Amino acid sequence: MENCPVTLQVQYPQLSLTGYRELAAHVQQVPGVGARLLPPSTEAFAYEASQVGALELTVNNPQAGDRLAQILSHYGPWEQI
């Protein structure tokens, strides 16, 4: 049976652009995981809000789930959207 890639989007509204970039680089070190930063849903700029809308993760490796969860929890409380 062939595994299809799973795509999910997670967000942590208080995380900075730098934090999102670091996280994206970190999760892409896990075999079979890709990451892409998504723009914010609003164009209004606010200093206290993140400049990133969400992180889109593509998981091609079923064994990557536990490691991915560990990495995400290291960076903060995430919500799936």
PyMOL Python script that loads the backbone (N, CA, C, O; Angstrom):
from pymol import cmd

cmd.read_pdbstr("""\
ATOM      1  N   MET A   1       0.836  -1.181   0.000  1.00  0.00           N
ATOM      2  CA  MET A   1       0.000   0.000   0.000  1.00  0.00           C
ATOM      3  C   MET A   1       0.880   1.244   0.000  1.00  0.00           C
ATOM      4  O   MET A   1       1.809   1.356   0.800  1.00  0.00           O
ATOM      5  N   GLU A   2       0.593   2.145  -0.871  1.00  0.00           N
ATOM      6  CA  GLU A   2       1.385   3.367  -0.996  1.00  0.00           C
ATOM      7  C   GLU A   2       0.830   4.446  -0.067  1.00  0.00           C
ATOM      8  O   GLU A   2      -0.381   4.657  -0.004  1.00  0.00           O
ATOM      9  N   ASN A   3       1.728   5.127   0.654  1.00  0.00           N
ATOM     10  CA  ASN A   3       1.306   6.203   1.553  1.00  0.00           C
ATOM     11  C   ASN A   3       1.211   7.512   0.793  1.00  0.00           C
ATOM     12  O   ASN A   3       2.133   7.899   0.075  1.00  0.00           O
ATOM     13  N   CYS A   4       0.099   8.179   0.958  1.00  0.00           N
ATOM     14  CA  CYS A   4      -0.075   9.498   0.351  1.00  0.00           C
ATOM     15  C   CYS A   4       0.471  10.542   1.311  1.00  0.00           C
ATOM     16  O   CYS A   4       0.426  10.345   2.525  1.00  0.00           O
ATOM     17  N   PRO A   5       0.981  11.635   0.794  1.00  0.00           N
ATOM     18  CA  PRO A   5       1.442  12.687   1.703  1.00  0.00           C
ATOM     19  C   PRO A   5       0.273  13.290   2.475  1.00  0.00           C
ATOM     20  O   PRO A   5      -0.830  13.442   1.950  1.00  0.00           O
ATOM     21  N   VAL A   6       0.538  13.624   3.715  1.00  0.00           N
ATOM     22  CA  VAL A   6      -0.440  14.289   4.574  1.00  0.00           C
ATOM     23  C   VAL A   6      -0.023  15.746   4.674  1.00  0.00           C
ATOM     24  O   VAL A   6       1.133  16.044   4.978  1.00  0.00           O
ATOM     25  N   THR A   7      -0.958  16.659   4.421  1.00  0.00           N
ATOM     26  CA  THR A   7      -0.672  18.087   4.524  1.00  0.00           C
ATOM     27  C   THR A   7      -1.509  18.664   5.652  1.00  0.00           C
ATOM     28  O   THR A   7      -2.716  18.431   5.724  1.00  0.00           O
ATOM     29  N   LEU A   8      -0.864  19.419   6.534  1.00  0.00           N
ATOM     30  CA  LEU A   8      -1.581  20.089   7.604  1.00  0.00           C
ATOM     31  C   LEU A   8      -1.017  21.482   7.800  1.00  0.00           C
ATOM     32  O   LEU A   8       0.129  21.769   7.457  1.00  0.00           O
ATOM     33  N   GLN A   9      -1.853  22.334   8.360  1.00  0.00           N
ATOM     34  CA  GLN A   9      -1.436  23.706   8.639  1.00  0.00           C
ATOM     35  C   GLN A   9      -1.550  23.950  10.134  1.00  0.00           C
ATOM     36  O   GLN A   9      -2.560  23.626  10.758  1.00  0.00           O
ATOM     37  N   VAL A  10      -0.492  24.528  10.697  1.00  0.00           N
ATOM     38  CA  VAL A  10      -0.472  24.856  12.116  1.00  0.00           C
ATOM     39  C   VAL A  10      -0.108  26.325  12.272  1.00  0.00           C
ATOM     40  O   VAL A  10       0.577  26.908  11.432  1.00  0.00           O
ATOM     41  N   GLN A  11      -0.581  26.903  13.360  1.00  0.00           N
ATOM     42  CA  GLN A  11      -0.242  28.303  13.617  1.00  0.00           C
ATOM     43  C   GLN A  11       0.001  28.529  15.101  1.00  0.00           C
ATOM     44  O   GLN A  11      -0.531  27.827  15.960  1.00  0.00           O
ATOM     45  N   TYR A  12       0.814  29.523  15.364  1.00  0.00           N
ATOM     46  CA  TYR A  12       1.097  30.011  16.710  1.00  0.00           C
ATOM     47  C   TYR A  12       1.194  31.522  16.531  1.00  0.00           C
ATOM     48  O   TYR A  12       2.272  32.035  16.230  1.00  0.00           O
ATOM     49  N   PRO A  13       0.082  32.247  16.712  1.00  0.00           N
ATOM     50  CA  PRO A  13       0.009  33.662  16.339  1.00  0.00           C
ATOM     51  C   PRO A  13       1.065  34.575  16.960  1.00  0.00           C
ATOM     52  O   PRO A  13       1.366  35.627  16.396  1.00  0.00           O
ATOM     53  N   GLN A  14       1.632  34.203  18.098  1.00  0.00           N
ATOM     54  CA  GLN A  14       2.621  35.069  18.742  1.00  0.00           C
ATOM     55  C   GLN A  14       4.051  34.796  18.286  1.00  0.00           C
ATOM     56  O   GLN A  14       4.966  35.521  18.679  1.00  0.00           O
ATOM     57  N   LEU A  15       4.261  33.775  17.474  1.00  0.00           N
ATOM     58  CA  LEU A  15       5.616  33.439  17.050  1.00  0.00           C
ATOM     59  C   LEU A  15       6.088  34.405  15.969  1.00  0.00           C
ATOM     60  O   LEU A  15       5.345  34.725  15.041  1.00  0.00           O
ATOM     61  N   SER A  16       7.306  34.857  16.097  1.00  0.00           N
ATOM     62  CA  SER A  16       7.868  35.822  15.146  1.00  0.00           C
ATOM     63  C   SER A  16       8.212  35.157  13.815  1.00  0.00           C
ATOM     64  O   SER A  16       8.251  33.932  13.708  1.00  0.00           O
ATOM     65  N   LEU A  17       8.458  35.982  12.815  1.00  0.00           N
ATOM     66  CA  LEU A  17       8.877  35.494  11.504  1.00  0.00           C
ATOM     67  C   LEU A  17      10.153  34.667  11.637  1.00  0.00           C
ATOM     68  O   LEU A  17      10.281  33.611  11.017  1.00  0.00           O
ATOM     69  N   THR A  18      11.084  35.143  12.437  1.00  0.00           N
ATOM     70  CA  THR A  18      12.337  34.416  12.652  1.00  0.00           C
ATOM     71  C   THR A  18      12.073  33.048  13.275  1.00  0.00           C
ATOM     72  O   THR A  18      12.684  32.053  12.886  1.00  0.00           O
ATOM     73  N   GLY A  19      11.165  33.005  14.237  1.00  0.00           N
ATOM     74  CA  GLY A  19      10.814  31.733  14.871  1.00  0.00           C
ATOM     75  C   GLY A  19      10.216  30.749  13.882  1.00  0.00           C
ATOM     76  O   GLY A  19      10.557  29.566  13.885  1.00  0.00           O
ATOM     77  N   TYR A  20       9.319  31.244  13.035  1.00  0.00           N
ATOM     78  CA  TYR A  20       8.726  30.385  12.004  1.00  0.00           C
ATOM     79  C   TYR A  20       9.790  29.870  11.039  1.00  0.00           C
ATOM     80  O   TYR A  20       9.771  28.699  10.660  1.00  0.00           O
ATOM     81  N   ARG A  21      10.712  30.738  10.645  1.00  0.00           N
ATOM     82  CA  ARG A  21      11.771  30.310   9.715  1.00  0.00           C
ATOM     83  C   ARG A  21      12.668  29.249  10.350  1.00  0.00           C
ATOM     84  O   ARG A  21      13.046  28.271   9.706  1.00  0.00           O
ATOM     85  N   GLU A  22      13.000  29.458  11.618  1.00  0.00           N
ATOM     86  CA  GLU A  22      13.824  28.482  12.330  1.00  0.00           C
ATOM     87  C   GLU A  22      13.092  27.147  12.428  1.00  0.00           C
ATOM     88  O   GLU A  22      13.680  26.090  12.197  1.00  0.00           O
ATOM     89  N   LEU A  23      11.814  27.201  12.768  1.00  0.00           N
ATOM     90  CA  LEU A  23      11.022  25.982  12.875  1.00  0.00           C
ATOM     91  C   LEU A  23      10.930  25.261  11.531  1.00  0.00           C
ATOM     92  O   LEU A  23      11.075  24.040  11.471  1.00  0.00           O
ATOM     93  N   ALA A  24      10.692  26.007  10.457  1.00  0.00           N
ATOM     94  CA  ALA A  24      10.606  25.402   9.125  1.00  0.00           C
ATOM     95  C   ALA A  24      11.909  24.684   8.780  1.00  0.00           C
ATOM     96  O   ALA A  24      11.890  23.568   8.261  1.00  0.00           O
ATOM     97  N   ALA A  25      13.036  25.325   9.069  1.00  0.00           N
ATOM     98  CA  ALA A  25      14.331  24.695   8.802  1.00  0.00           C
ATOM     99  C   ALA A  25      14.512  23.448   9.666  1.00  0.00           C
ATOM    100  O   ALA A  25      15.063  22.446   9.211  1.00  0.00           O
ATOM    101  N   HIS A  26      14.052  23.516  10.901  1.00  0.00           N
ATOM    102  CA  HIS A  26      14.198  22.398  11.832  1.00  0.00           C
ATOM    103  C   HIS A  26      13.375  21.188  11.375  1.00  0.00           C
ATOM    104  O   HIS A  26      13.898  20.075  11.322  1.00  0.00           O
ATOM    105  N   VAL A  27      12.096  21.392  11.045  1.00  0.00           N
ATOM    106  CA  VAL A  27      11.254  20.250  10.669  1.00  0.00           C
ATOM    107  C   VAL A  27      11.671  19.652   9.328  1.00  0.00           C
ATOM    108  O   VAL A  27      11.441  18.469   9.082  1.00  0.00           O
ATOM    109  N   GLN A  28      12.278  20.452   8.465  1.00  0.00           N
ATOM    110  CA  GLN A  28      12.723  19.921   7.176  1.00  0.00           C
ATOM    111  C   GLN A  28      13.942  19.005   7.313  1.00  0.00           C
ATOM    112  O   GLN A  28      14.333  18.344   6.351  1.00  0.00           O
ATOM    113  N   GLN A  29      14.540  18.966   8.502  1.00  0.00           N
ATOM    114  CA  GLN A  29      15.629  18.026   8.767  1.00  0.00           C
ATOM    115  C   GLN A  29      15.098  16.613   9.016  1.00  0.00           C
ATOM    116  O   GLN A  29      15.856  15.644   8.969  1.00  0.00           O
ATOM    117  N   VAL A  30      13.794  16.499   9.280  1.00  0.00           N
ATOM    118  CA  VAL A  30      13.173  15.191   9.493  1.00  0.00           C
ATOM    119  C   VAL A  30      12.903  14.573   8.118  1.00  0.00           C
ATOM    120  O   VAL A  30      12.253  15.202   7.284  1.00  0.00           O
ATOM    121  N   PRO A  31      13.388  13.359   7.868  1.00  0.00           N
ATOM    122  CA  PRO A  31      13.171  12.735   6.559  1.00  0.00           C
ATOM    123  C   PRO A  31      11.685  12.628   6.209  1.00  0.00           C
ATOM    124  O   PRO A  31      10.881  12.140   7.003  1.00  0.00           O
ATOM    125  N   GLY A  32      11.340  13.086   5.021  1.00  0.00           N
ATOM    126  CA  GLY A  32       9.970  12.992   4.538  1.00  0.00           C
ATOM    127  C   GLY A  32       9.061  14.123   4.964  1.00  0.00           C
ATOM    128  O   GLY A  32       7.847  14.031   4.786  1.00  0.00           O
ATOM    129  N   VAL A  33       9.619  15.199   5.527  1.00  0.00           N
ATOM    130  CA  VAL A  33       8.801  16.332   5.966  1.00  0.00           C
ATOM    131  C   VAL A  33       9.211  17.581   5.201  1.00  0.00           C
ATOM    132  O   VAL A  33      10.396  17.903   5.112  1.00  0.00           O
ATOM    133  N   GLY A  34       8.235  18.280   4.652  1.00  0.00           N
ATOM    134  CA  GLY A  34       8.458  19.555   3.978  1.00  0.00           C
ATOM    135  C   GLY A  34       7.697  20.646   4.710  1.00  0.00           C
ATOM    136  O   GLY A  34       6.716  20.359   5.397  1.00  0.00           O
ATOM    137  N   ALA A  35       8.129  21.882   4.576  1.00  0.00           N
ATOM    138  CA  ALA A  35       7.482  22.994   5.270  1.00  0.00           C
ATOM    139  C   ALA A  35       7.425  24.210   4.365  1.00  0.00           C
ATOM    140  O   ALA A  35       8.320  24.456   3.558  1.00  0.00           O
ATOM    141  N   ARG A  36       6.338  24.967   4.524  1.00  0.00           N
ATOM    142  CA  ARG A  36       6.159  26.189   3.737  1.00  0.00           C
ATOM    143  C   ARG A  36       5.457  27.216   4.613  1.00  0.00           C
ATOM    144  O   ARG A  36       4.464  26.905   5.271  1.00  0.00           O
ATOM    145  N   LEU A  37       5.974  28.443   4.619  1.00  0.00           N
ATOM    146  CA  LEU A  37       5.349  29.521   5.375  1.00  0.00           C
ATOM    147  C   LEU A  37       4.203  30.103   4.560  1.00  0.00           C
ATOM    148  O   LEU A  37       4.342  30.340   3.360  1.00  0.00           O
ATOM    149  N   LEU A  38       3.075  30.332   5.216  1.00  0.00           N
ATOM    150  CA  LEU A  38       1.908  30.908   4.559  1.00  0.00           C
ATOM    151  C   LEU A  38       1.725  32.349   5.027  1.00  0.00           C
ATOM    152  O   LEU A  38       2.009  32.662   6.184  1.00  0.00           O
ATOM    153  N   PRO A  39       1.259  33.220   4.152  1.00  0.00           N
ATOM    154  CA  PRO A  39       1.083  34.624   4.531  1.00  0.00           C
ATOM    155  C   PRO A  39      -0.065  34.789   5.528  1.00  0.00           C
ATOM    156  O   PRO A  39      -0.939  33.928   5.622  1.00  0.00           O
ATOM    157  N   PRO A  40      -0.058  35.896   6.268  1.00  0.00           N
ATOM    158  CA  PRO A  40      -1.161  36.155   7.198  1.00  0.00           C
ATOM    159  C   PRO A  40      -2.463  36.388   6.437  1.00  0.00           C
ATOM    160  O   PRO A  40      -2.455  36.794   5.275  1.00  0.00           O
ATOM    161  N   SER A  41      -3.577  36.126   7.110  1.00  0.00           N
ATOM    162  CA  SER A  41      -4.879  36.278   6.461  1.00  0.00           C
ATOM    163  C   SER A  41      -5.324  37.738   6.382  1.00  0.00           C
ATOM    164  O   SER A  41      -6.244  38.065   5.633  1.00  0.00           O
ATOM    165  N   THR A  42      -4.688  38.599   7.134  1.00  0.00           N
ATOM    166  CA  THR A  42      -5.036  40.015   7.109  1.00  0.00           C
ATOM    167  C   THR A  42      -3.840  40.828   6.626  1.00  0.00           C
ATOM    168  O   THR A  42      -2.692  40.458   6.873  1.00  0.00           O
ATOM    169  N   GLU A  43      -4.104  41.910   5.954  1.00  0.00           N
ATOM    170  CA  GLU A  43      -3.017  42.767   5.475  1.00  0.00           C
ATOM    171  C   GLU A  43      -2.662  43.862   6.471  1.00  0.00           C
ATOM    172  O   GLU A  43      -1.664  44.561   6.297  1.00  0.00           O
ATOM    173  N   ALA A  44      -3.471  44.016   7.510  1.00  0.00           N
ATOM    174  CA  ALA A  44      -3.206  45.039   8.519  1.00  0.00           C
ATOM    175  C   ALA A  44      -2.006  44.609   9.364  1.00  0.00           C
ATOM    176  O   ALA A  44      -1.989  43.505   9.910  1.00  0.00           O
ATOM    177  N   PHE A  45      -1.013  45.476   9.468  1.00  0.00           N
ATOM    178  CA  PHE A  45       0.190  45.162  10.229  1.00  0.00           C
ATOM    179  C   PHE A  45      -0.031  45.474  11.702  1.00  0.00           C
ATOM    180  O   PHE A  45      -0.577  46.522  12.048  1.00  0.00           O
ATOM    181  N   ALA A  46       0.394  44.565  12.561  1.00  0.00           N
ATOM    182  CA  ALA A  46       0.348  44.782  14.005  1.00  0.00           C
ATOM    183  C   ALA A  46       1.650  44.246  14.589  1.00  0.00           C
ATOM    184  O   ALA A  46       2.046  43.116  14.302  1.00  0.00           O
ATOM    185  N   TYR A  47       2.309  45.052  15.402  1.00  0.00           N
ATOM    186  CA  TYR A  47       3.592  44.642  15.972  1.00  0.00           C
ATOM    187  C   TYR A  47       3.484  43.387  16.828  1.00  0.00           C
ATOM    188  O   TYR A  47       4.399  42.564  16.837  1.00  0.00           O
ATOM    189  N   GLU A  48       2.376  43.233  17.547  1.00  0.00           N
ATOM    190  CA  GLU A  48       2.232  42.089  18.441  1.00  0.00           C
ATOM    191  C   GLU A  48       1.811  40.810  17.718  1.00  0.00           C
ATOM    192  O   GLU A  48       1.819  39.736  18.320  1.00  0.00           O
ATOM    193  N   ALA A  49       1.450  40.904  16.459  1.00  0.00           N
ATOM    194  CA  ALA A  49       1.018  39.736  15.687  1.00  0.00           C
ATOM    195  C   ALA A  49       2.169  39.204  14.832  1.00  0.00           C
ATOM    196  O   ALA A  49       3.104  39.930  14.497  1.00  0.00           O
ATOM    197  N   SER A  50       2.078  37.941  14.495  1.00  0.00           N
ATOM    198  CA  SER A  50       3.096  37.324  13.651  1.00  0.00           C
ATOM    199  C   SER A  50       2.970  37.816  12.220  1.00  0.00           C
ATOM    200  O   SER A  50       1.877  38.160  11.769  1.00  0.00           O
ATOM    201  N   GLN A  51       4.071  37.848  11.517  1.00  0.00           N
ATOM    202  CA  GLN A  51       4.074  38.208  10.100  1.00  0.00           C
ATOM    203  C   GLN A  51       3.832  36.985   9.225  1.00  0.00           C
ATOM    204  O   GLN A  51       3.902  37.066   7.998  1.00  0.00           O
ATOM    205  N   VAL A  52       3.548  35.858   9.858  1.00  0.00           N
ATOM    206  CA  VAL A  52       3.266  34.610   9.156  1.00  0.00           C
ATOM    207  C   VAL A  52       1.870  34.158   9.558  1.00  0.00           C
ATOM    208  O   VAL A  52       1.502  34.225  10.731  1.00  0.00           O
ATOM    209  N   GLY A  53       1.097  33.698   8.584  1.00  0.00           N
ATOM    210  CA  GLY A  53      -0.253  33.226   8.881  1.00  0.00           C
ATOM    211  C   GLY A  53      -0.270  31.822   9.449  1.00  0.00           C
ATOM    212  O   GLY A  53      -1.025  31.529  10.376  1.00  0.00           O
ATOM    213  N   ALA A  54       0.561  30.954   8.893  1.00  0.00           N
ATOM    214  CA  ALA A  54       0.604  29.559   9.337  1.00  0.00           C
ATOM    215  C   ALA A  54       1.817  28.872   8.724  1.00  0.00           C
ATOM    216  O   ALA A  54       2.482  29.407   7.837  1.00  0.00           O
ATOM    217  N   LEU A  55       2.076  27.696   9.213  1.00  0.00           N
ATOM    218  CA  LEU A  55       3.119  26.840   8.668  1.00  0.00           C
ATOM    219  C   LEU A  55       2.425  25.628   8.062  1.00  0.00           C
ATOM    220  O   LEU A  55       1.695  24.911   8.746  1.00  0.00           O
ATOM    221  N   GLU A  56       2.659  25.407   6.778  1.00  0.00           N
ATOM    222  CA  GLU A  56       2.083  24.240   6.112  1.00  0.00           C
ATOM    223  C   GLU A  56       3.125  23.136   6.101  1.00  0.00           C
ATOM    224  O   GLU A  56       4.243  23.327   5.622  1.00  0.00           O
ATOM    225  N   LEU A  57       2.753  21.991   6.627  1.00  0.00           N
ATOM    226  CA  LEU A  57       3.653  20.847   6.707  1.00  0.00           C
ATOM    227  C   LEU A  57       3.152  19.746   5.788  1.00  0.00           C
ATOM    228  O   LEU A  57       1.965  19.419   5.790  1.00  0.00           O
ATOM    229  N   THR A  58       4.046  19.181   5.010  1.00  0.00           N
ATOM    230  CA  THR A  58       3.732  18.036   4.165  1.00  0.00           C
ATOM    231  C   THR A  58       4.559  16.865   4.672  1.00  0.00           C
ATOM    232  O   THR A  58       5.789  16.908   4.679  1.00  0.00           O
ATOM    233  N   VAL A  59       3.863  15.822   5.095  1.00  0.00           N
ATOM    234  CA  VAL A  59       4.526  14.667   5.702  1.00  0.00           C
ATOM    235  C   VAL A  59       4.373  13.469   4.770  1.00  0.00           C
ATOM    236  O   VAL A  59       3.264  12.986   4.543  1.00  0.00           O
ATOM    237  N   ASN A  60       5.484  12.998   4.237  1.00  0.00           N
ATOM    238  CA  ASN A  60       5.510  11.839   3.346  1.00  0.00           C
ATOM    239  C   ASN A  60       5.976  10.573   4.051  1.00  0.00           C
ATOM    240  O   ASN A  60       5.993   9.499   3.451  1.00  0.00           O
ATOM    241  N   ASN A  61       6.351  10.691   5.311  1.00  0.00           N
ATOM    242  CA  ASN A  61       6.906   9.576   6.070  1.00  0.00           C
ATOM    243  C   ASN A  61       6.038   9.341   7.305  1.00  0.00           C
ATOM    244  O   ASN A  61       6.037  10.174   8.211  1.00  0.00           O
ATOM    245  N   PRO A  62       5.296   8.227   7.368  1.00  0.00           N
ATOM    246  CA  PRO A  62       4.421   7.975   8.512  1.00  0.00           C
ATOM    247  C   PRO A  62       5.175   7.906   9.845  1.00  0.00           C
ATOM    248  O   PRO A  62       4.595   8.193  10.893  1.00  0.00           O
ATOM    249  N   GLN A  63       6.448   7.533   9.820  1.00  0.00           N
ATOM    250  CA  GLN A  63       7.224   7.442  11.056  1.00  0.00           C
ATOM    251  C   GLN A  63       7.675   8.809  11.573  1.00  0.00           C
ATOM    252  O   GLN A  63       8.238   8.886  12.665  1.00  0.00           O
ATOM    253  N   ALA A  64       7.447   9.872  10.831  1.00  0.00           N
ATOM    254  CA  ALA A  64       7.910  11.206  11.225  1.00  0.00           C
ATOM    255  C   ALA A  64       6.991  11.886  12.235  1.00  0.00           C
ATOM    256  O   ALA A  64       7.366  12.905  12.815  1.00  0.00           O
ATOM    257  N   GLY A  65       5.808  11.346  12.454  1.00  0.00           N
ATOM    258  CA  GLY A  65       4.814  12.006  13.301  1.00  0.00           C
ATOM    259  C   GLY A  65       5.278  12.325  14.706  1.00  0.00           C
ATOM    260  O   GLY A  65       5.096  13.448  15.177  1.00  0.00           O
ATOM    261  N   ASP A  66       5.878  11.349  15.389  1.00  0.00           N
ATOM    262  CA  ASP A  66       6.315  11.572  16.770  1.00  0.00           C
ATOM    263  C   ASP A  66       7.407  12.630  16.844  1.00  0.00           C
ATOM    264  O   ASP A  66       7.374  13.507  17.708  1.00  0.00           O
ATOM    265  N   ARG A  67       8.368  12.545  15.942  1.00  0.00           N
ATOM    266  CA  ARG A  67       9.469  13.529  15.948  1.00  0.00           C
ATOM    267  C   ARG A  67       8.939  14.917  15.627  1.00  0.00           C
ATOM    268  O   ARG A  67       9.367  15.898  16.234  1.00  0.00           O
ATOM    269  N   LEU A  68       8.024  15.007  14.690  1.00  0.00           N
ATOM    270  CA  LEU A  68       7.426  16.285  14.327  1.00  0.00           C
ATOM    271  C   LEU A  68       6.675  16.887  15.516  1.00  0.00           C
ATOM    272  O   LEU A  68       6.773  18.090  15.760  1.00  0.00           O
ATOM    273  N   ALA A  69       5.938  16.077  16.249  1.00  0.00           N
ATOM    274  CA  ALA A  69       5.215  16.552  17.433  1.00  0.00           C
ATOM    275  C   ALA A  69       6.184  17.072  18.493  1.00  0.00           C
ATOM    276  O   ALA A  69       5.906  18.081  19.141  1.00  0.00           O
ATOM    277  N   GLN A  70       7.317  16.395  18.675  1.00  0.00           N
ATOM    278  CA  GLN A  70       8.324  16.847  19.641  1.00  0.00           C
ATOM    279  C   GLN A  70       8.879  18.212  19.251  1.00  0.00           C
ATOM    280  O   GLN A  70       9.030  19.093  20.097  1.00  0.00           O
ATOM    281  N   ILE A  71       9.178  18.380  17.983  1.00  0.00           N
ATOM    282  CA  ILE A  71       9.748  19.648  17.512  1.00  0.00           C
ATOM    283  C   ILE A  71       8.737  20.773  17.685  1.00  0.00           C
ATOM    284  O   ILE A  71       9.081  21.841  18.191  1.00  0.00           O
ATOM    285  N   LEU A  72       7.498  20.546  17.272  1.00  0.00           N
ATOM    286  CA  LEU A  72       6.473  21.588  17.404  1.00  0.00           C
ATOM    287  C   LEU A  72       6.273  21.982  18.864  1.00  0.00           C
ATOM    288  O   LEU A  72       6.167  23.170  19.170  1.00  0.00           O
ATOM    289  N   SER A  73       6.222  21.007  19.768  1.00  0.00           N
ATOM    290  CA  SER A  73       6.002  21.335  21.179  1.00  0.00           C
ATOM    291  C   SER A  73       7.171  22.119  21.765  1.00  0.00           C
ATOM    292  O   SER A  73       6.986  22.887  22.709  1.00  0.00           O
ATOM    293  N   HIS A  74       8.361  21.937  21.223  1.00  0.00           N
ATOM    294  CA  HIS A  74       9.526  22.694  21.683  1.00  0.00           C
ATOM    295  C   HIS A  74       9.357  24.194  21.411  1.00  0.00           C
ATOM    296  O   HIS A  74       9.826  25.021  22.193  1.00  0.00           O
ATOM    297  N   TYR A  75       8.698  24.541  20.321  1.00  0.00           N
ATOM    298  CA  TYR A  75       8.552  25.942  19.925  1.00  0.00           C
ATOM    299  C   TYR A  75       7.341  26.631  20.541  1.00  0.00           C
ATOM    300  O   TYR A  75       7.263  27.859  20.512  1.00  0.00           O
ATOM    301  N   GLY A  76       6.409  25.890  21.089  1.00  0.00           N
ATOM    302  CA  GLY A  76       5.272  26.529  21.736  1.00  0.00           C
ATOM    303  C   GLY A  76       3.962  25.821  21.491  1.00  0.00           C
ATOM    304  O   GLY A  76       3.925  24.743  20.896  1.00  0.00           O
ATOM    305  N   PRO A  77       2.869  26.441  21.959  1.00  0.00           N
ATOM    306  CA  PRO A  77       1.538  25.839  21.797  1.00  0.00           C
ATOM    307  C   PRO A  77       0.973  26.095  20.396  1.00  0.00           C
ATOM    308  O   PRO A  77       0.682  27.238  20.043  1.00  0.00           O
ATOM    309  N   TRP A  78       0.821  25.054  19.617  1.00  0.00           N
ATOM    310  CA  TRP A  78       0.358  25.171  18.235  1.00  0.00           C
ATOM    311  C   TRP A  78      -1.096  24.787  18.135  1.00  0.00           C
ATOM    312  O   TRP A  78      -1.588  23.965  18.908  1.00  0.00           O
ATOM    313  N   GLU A  79      -1.778  25.381  17.185  1.00  0.00           N
ATOM    314  CA  GLU A  79      -3.137  24.952  16.882  1.00  0.00           C
ATOM    315  C   GLU A  79      -3.200  24.594  15.405  1.00  0.00           C
ATOM    316  O   GLU A  79      -2.647  25.286  14.550  1.00  0.00           O
ATOM    317  N   GLN A  80      -3.887  23.497  15.134  1.00  0.00           N
ATOM    318  CA  GLN A  80      -4.042  23.076  13.744  1.00  0.00           C
ATOM    319  C   GLN A  80      -5.224  23.820  13.144  1.00  0.00           C
ATOM    320  O   GLN A  80      -6.277  23.951  13.768  1.00  0.00           O
ATOM    321  N   ILE A  81      -5.031  24.309  11.912  1.00  0.00           N
ATOM    322  CA  ILE A  81      -6.113  25.041  11.250  1.00  0.00           C
ATOM    323  C   ILE A  81      -6.548  24.314   9.994  1.00  0.00           C
ATOM    324  O   ILE A  81      -7.452  24.774   9.296  1.00  0.00           O
TER     325      ILE A  81
END
""", "prot")
cmd.dss("prot")
cmd.show_as("cartoon", "prot")
cmd.util.cbc("prot")
cmd.orient("prot")
